[in-house]
Amino acid sequence: MKQSPVLNDSQVKKVFKSVEMTKYPSRNRLILTLSYYVGLRSISISSLTVGDVLHGDGSVKETVLLKNNQTKGNKSQSVVLSIHVREELKKYVSEHHLSVENPSEPLIKSQQGGFFSSQSLQNLFKQLYQSVGLGDASSHSGRRKFATSLDENGVSIYVISQ
């Protein structure tokens, strides 16, 4: 199987700009943010709940614990959210009136109002990329860009691989 390309900064900006013209801009922007700036796979993004990202007081967590059923390897892991990601989450939560009163509610809802399937989210990524002429890109392109950016900033390969 062919590897997903690592997009350059101008291509990433192009994709982010294009989501503003979609039917669900805030949802799609958050999906891309979690892919590019956290390095999450589709399975993790699609299974996030409100309780995964919000504290009991409604503030956005700095670290998210992904449970083993939310990851590819069936191993739980923690991911740190940058200030940029936390701000995007805060905006999204406010716009969509999400609350810790419903901690098991999907963070990102499908058109039907439930959880996205991992495959549906992969299809959405494909549509977003194709709309800007990046047909070779896939849901994994954001993760690859995230890892490449870490490497370029001197983070050790060992840390990146964890």
Salt bridges, closest charged atoms under 4 A:
ASP9 OD1 - LYS145 NZ 2.78
GLU20 OE2 - ARG29 NH1 2.62
ASP52 OD1 - LYS67 NZ 2.76
GLU88 OE2 - ARG29 NE 2.70
GLU88 OE1 - LYS91 NZ 3.75
GLU105 OE2 - LYS109 NZ 2.47
ASP136 OD2 - LYS2 NZ 3.63
